[in-house]
Amino acid sequence: MGALTKVHQQTAHENLQRLLREAWFQLEQQPLEAAVLARQAEHLARRSGDNRAWAQSFFIWGVSSLYGGDNHEAISLLSRALAVYRFLGDEQGQWSCLKAIALAWGYLGDANQALETHAHANAFKRQAEFARTARWLHWFAAN
């Protein structure tokens, strides 16, 4: 029975990783479609206890909501991702969430909240490095 459980866990982990890869790809190609995959990944990540995948799924889902103009939902989802990234000590994940949340506040017309959130993101020592590798953020700059 133990071998069967191990195989099932490996298959669930592989499915979760596949969903996340597809969601990241969709985020660049068809951002609104990424939310469907991210929701599925969130469910699997939560059930499996994979916190990194859980944070990534919330982040992808949140950025997809941001693309779709649902800024309130984006802030909620990205705040969840931020909490998990903080728990993990993942500075790049935290920075990414803060930048996306700041964009959402800006789109909602709350300039003070947007500036404050950007300031928190910019306080990370490696924020310039994070900005160079954040392909999702470049899409917003181009549009």
BAMAR-772259 format. One record per residue (C-alpha): residue in three letters; residue number from 1; x, y, z negated. Coordinates in steps of 0.001 Angstrom, whole numbers, m for minus. Each point is the difference from the previous one (the first is absolute). Layout:
@resn=ALA | resi=NUM | c1=X | c2=Y | c3=Z
...
//
This chain:
@resn=MET | resi=1 | c1=0 | c2=0 | c3=0
@resn=GLY | resi=2 | c1=2900 | c2=2377 | c3=m738
@resn=ALA | resi=3 | c1=1331 | c2=m297 | c3=3563
@resn=LEU | resi=4 | c1=m3419 | c2=860 | c3=1425
@resn=THR | resi=5 | c1=m234 | c2=3097 | c3=m2213
@resn=LYS | resi=6 | c1=3474 | c2=1095 | c3=1071
@resn=VAL | resi=7 | c1=m893 | c2=m410 | c3=3691
@resn=HIS | resi=8 | c1=m3213 | c2=1982 | c3=m540
@resn=GLN | resi=9 | c1=1931 | c2=2790 | c3=m1759
@resn=GLN | resi=10 | c1=2533 | c2=136 | c3=2834
@resn=THR | resi=11 | c1=m2779 | c2=155 | c3=2572
@resn=ALA | resi=12 | c1=m1778 | c2=2791 | c3=m1917
@resn=HIS | resi=13 | c1=3292 | c2=1919 | c3=m261
@resn=GLU | resi=14 | c1=647 | c2=m473 | c3=3735
@resn=ASN | resi=15 | c1=m3538 | c2=1161 | c3=818
@resn=LEU | resi=16 | c1=455 | c2=3054 | c3=m2204
@resn=GLN | resi=17 | c1=3306 | c2=900 | c3=1637
@resn=ARG | resi=18 | c1=m1516 | c2=m493 | c3=3471
@resn=LEU | resi=19 | c1=m2947 | c2=2237 | c3=m877
@resn=LEU | resi=20 | c1=2331 | c2=2713 | c3=m1267
@resn=ARG | resi=21 | c1=2185 | c2=m173 | c3=3131
@resn=GLU | resi=22 | c1=m3084 | c2=251 | c3=2203
@resn=ALA | resi=23 | c1=m1415 | c2=2847 | c3=m2105
@resn=TRP | resi=24 | c1=3262 | c2=1986 | c3=271
@resn=PHE | resi=25 | c1=14 | c2=m593 | c3=3765
@resn=GLN | resi=26 | c1=m3629 | c2=1069 | c3=324
@resn=LEU | resi=27 | c1=687 | c2=3089 | c3=m2082
@resn=GLU | resi=28 | c1=2326 | c2=1204 | c3=2766
@resn=GLN | resi=29 | c1=m2130 | c2=m1199 | c3=2921
@resn=GLN | resi=30 | c1=m3627 | c2=291 | c3=m1130
@resn=PRO | resi=31 | c1=1 | c2=1556 | c3=m3476
@resn=LEU | resi=32 | c1=m3681 | c2=m500 | c3=m731
@resn=GLU | resi=33 | c1=241 | c2=m3737 | c3=726
@resn=ALA | resi=34 | c1=2769 | c2=m359 | c3=m2596
@resn=ALA | resi=35 | c1=m2509 | c2=487 | c3=m2825
@resn=VAL | resi=36 | c1=m1731 | c2=m3309 | c3=719
@resn=LEU | resi=37 | c1=3269 | c2=m1919 | c3=m240
@resn=ALA | resi=38 | c1=1141 | c2=1995 | c3=m3031
@resn=ARG | resi=39 | c1=m3241 | c2=m814 | c3=m1862
@resn=GLN | resi=40 | c1=534 | c2=m3696 | c3=702
@resn=ALA | resi=41 | c1=3628 | c2=276 | c3=m1140
@resn=GLU | resi=42 | c1=m1063 | c2=1839 | c3=m3165
@resn=HIS | resi=43 | c1=m2318 | c2=m2833 | c3=m926
@resn=LEU | resi=44 | c1=2680 | c2=m2654 | c3=541
@resn=ALA | resi=45 | c1=2674 | c2=2040 | c3=m1778
@resn=ARG | resi=46 | c1=m2222 | c2=591 | c3=m3014
@resn=ARG | resi=47 | c1=m911 | c2=m3691 | c3=m229
@resn=SER | resi=48 | c1=3607 | c2=m1120 | c3=364
@resn=GLY | resi=49 | c1=1447 | c2=2569 | c3=m2406
@resn=ASP | resi=50 | c1=2398 | c2=1382 | c3=2631
@resn=ASN | resi=51 | c1=261 | c2=3599 | c3=m1206
@resn=ARG | resi=52 | c1=2226 | c2=1219 | c3=2833
@resn=ALA | resi=53 | c1=m2424 | c2=m1309 | c3=2611
@resn=TRP | resi=54 | c1=m2873 | c2=1433 | c3=m2037
@resn=ALA | resi=55 | c1=1581 | c2=3464 | c3=66
@resn=GLN | resi=56 | c1=732 | c2=m281 | c3=3716
@resn=SER | resi=57 | c1=m3560 | c2=m1022 | c3=790
@resn=PHE | resi=58 | c1=m1416 | c2=2956 | c3=m1946
@resn=PHE | resi=59 | c1=2477 | c2=2312 | c3=1719
@resn=ILE | resi=60 | c1=m847 | c2=m1205 | c3=3520
@resn=TRP | resi=61 | c1=m3721 | c2=153 | c3=m765
@resn=GLY | resi=62 | c1=414 | c2=3501 | c3=m1431
@resn=VAL | resi=63 | c1=1984 | c2=1319 | c3=2966
@resn=SER | resi=64 | c1=m2567 | c2=m1538 | c3=2333
@resn=SER | resi=65 | c1=m2706 | c2=1890 | c3=m1913
@resn=LEU | resi=66 | c1=2072 | c2=3153 | c3=329
@resn=TYR | resi=67 | c1=192 | c2=m517 | c3=3782
@resn=GLY | resi=68 | c1=m3759 | c2=m475 | c3=46
@resn=GLY | resi=69 | c1=m625 | c2=3225 | c3=m1887
@resn=ASP | resi=70 | c1=m1358 | c2=m1615 | c3=m3166
@resn=ASN | resi=71 | c1=2280 | c2=1992 | c3=m2265
@resn=HIS | resi=72 | c1=m1781 | c2=m819 | c3=m3268
@resn=GLU | resi=73 | c1=306 | c2=m3729 | c3=656
@resn=ALA | resi=74 | c1=3622 | c2=507 | c3=1075
@resn=ILE | resi=75 | c1=846 | c2=1731 | c3=m3283
@resn=SER | resi=76 | c1=m1659 | c2=m2773 | c3=m1991
@resn=LEU | resi=77 | c1=1783 | c2=m2816 | c3=1854
@resn=LEU | resi=78 | c1=3350 | c2=1772 | c3=89
@resn=SER | resi=79 | c1=m248 | c2=741 | c3=m3722
@resn=ARG | resi=80 | c1=m448 | c2=m3728 | c3=m619
@resn=ALA | resi=81 | c1=3040 | c2=m748 | c3=2134
@resn=LEU | resi=82 | c1=1949 | c2=2703 | c3=m1844
@resn=ALA | resi=83 | c1=m792 | c2=m1593 | c3=m3359
@resn=VAL | resi=84 | c1=1261 | c2=m3385 | c3=1151
@resn=TYR | resi=85 | c1=3124 | c2=1486 | c3=1589
@resn=ARG | resi=86 | c1=699 | c2=1802 | c3=m3285
@resn=PHE | resi=87 | c1=m389 | c2=m3289 | c3=m1852
@resn=LEU | resi=88 | c1=2480 | c2=m1588 | c3=2432
@resn=GLY | resi=89 | c1=2424 | c2=2934 | c3=m248
@resn=ASP | resi=90 | c1=m138 | c2=397 | c3=3792
@resn=GLU | resi=91 | c1=964 | c2=3618 | c3=680
@resn=GLN | resi=92 | c1=m530 | c2=m164 | c3=3754
@resn=GLY | resi=93 | c1=m3485 | c2=m1398 | c3=m510
@resn=GLN | resi=94 | c1=m778 | c2=2711 | c3=m2545
@resn=TRP | resi=95 | c1=1349 | c2=2703 | c3=2306
@resn=SER | resi=96 | c1=m2077 | c2=m1304 | c3=2917
@resn=CYS | resi=97 | c1=m3172 | c2=m60 | c3=m2067
@resn=LEU | resi=98 | c1=595 | c2=3517 | c3=m1310
@resn=LYS | resi=99 | c1=633 | c2=1357 | c3=3508
@resn=ALA | resi=100 | c1=m3173 | c2=m1617 | c3=1333
@resn=ILE | resi=101 | c1=m2036 | c2=1192 | c3=m2982
@resn=ALA | resi=102 | c1=1335 | c2=3519 | c3=540
@resn=LEU | resi=103 | c1=m1134 | c2=m146 | c3=3640
@resn=ALA | resi=104 | c1=m3462 | c2=m1096 | c3=m1105
@resn=TRP | resi=105 | c1=m235 | c2=2868 | c3=m2505
@resn=GLY | resi=106 | c1=1062 | c2=2381 | c3=2753
@resn=TYR | resi=107 | c1=m2665 | c2=m1337 | c3=2373
@resn=LEU | resi=108 | c1=m2564 | c2=457 | c3=m2772
@resn=GLY | resi=109 | c1=1024 | c2=3659 | c3=m275
@resn=ASP | resi=110 | c1=1556 | c2=m210 | c3=m3465
@resn=ALA | resi=111 | c1=3306 | c2=1748 | c3=707
@resn=ASN | resi=112 | c1=1054 | c2=128 | c3=m3656
@resn=GLN | resi=113 | c1=m443 | c2=m3739 | c3=m519
@resn=ALA | resi=114 | c1=1727 | c2=m699 | c3=3324
@resn=LEU | resi=115 | c1=3008 | c2=2169 | c3=m902
@resn=GLU | resi=116 | c1=266 | c2=m1504 | c3=m3470
@resn=THR | resi=117 | c1=m114 | c2=m3543 | c3=1393
@resn=HIS | resi=118 | c1=2588 | c2=846 | c3=2698
@resn=ALA | resi=119 | c1=2233 | c2=1410 | c3=m2751
@resn=HIS | resi=120 | c1=m215 | c2=m3276 | c3=m1932
@resn=ALA | resi=121 | c1=965 | c2=m1922 | c3=3142
@resn=ASN | resi=122 | c1=2851 | c2=2373 | c3=795
@resn=ALA | resi=123 | c1=1441 | c2=m482 | c3=m3502
@resn=PHE | resi=124 | c1=1288 | c2=m3460 | c3=962
@resn=LYS | resi=125 | c1=3749 | c2=179 | c3=623
@resn=ARG | resi=126 | c1=m262 | c2=m2155 | c3=3133
@resn=GLN | resi=127 | c1=m3045 | c2=1779 | c3=1418
@resn=ALA | resi=128 | c1=1849 | c2=1118 | c3=3172
@resn=GLU | resi=129 | c1=940 | c2=m3623 | c3=715
@resn=PHE | resi=130 | c1=m3572 | c2=m1119 | c3=m677
@resn=ALA | resi=131 | c1=m1336 | c2=2666 | c3=2389
@resn=ARG | resi=132 | c1=2254 | c2=m1190 | c3=2830
@resn=THR | resi=133 | c1=m1299 | c2=m3561 | c3=m219
@resn=ALA | resi=134 | c1=m3707 | c2=748 | c3=m561
@resn=ARG | resi=135 | c1=m1341 | c2=m709 | c3=3480
@resn=TRP | resi=136 | c1=m3595 | c2=389 | c3=m1218
@resn=LEU | resi=137 | c1=776 | c2=3576 | c3=m1076
@resn=HIS | resi=138 | c1=1424 | c2=919 | c3=3408
@resn=TRP | resi=139 | c1=m3376 | c2=m788 | c3=1562
@resn=PHE | resi=140 | c1=m1631 | c2=2712 | c3=m2102
@resn=ALA | resi=141 | c1=2731 | c2=2496 | c3=912
@resn=ALA | resi=142 | c1=m536 | c2=m701 | c3=3705
@resn=ASN | resi=143 | c1=m3771 | c2=522 | c3=m129
//
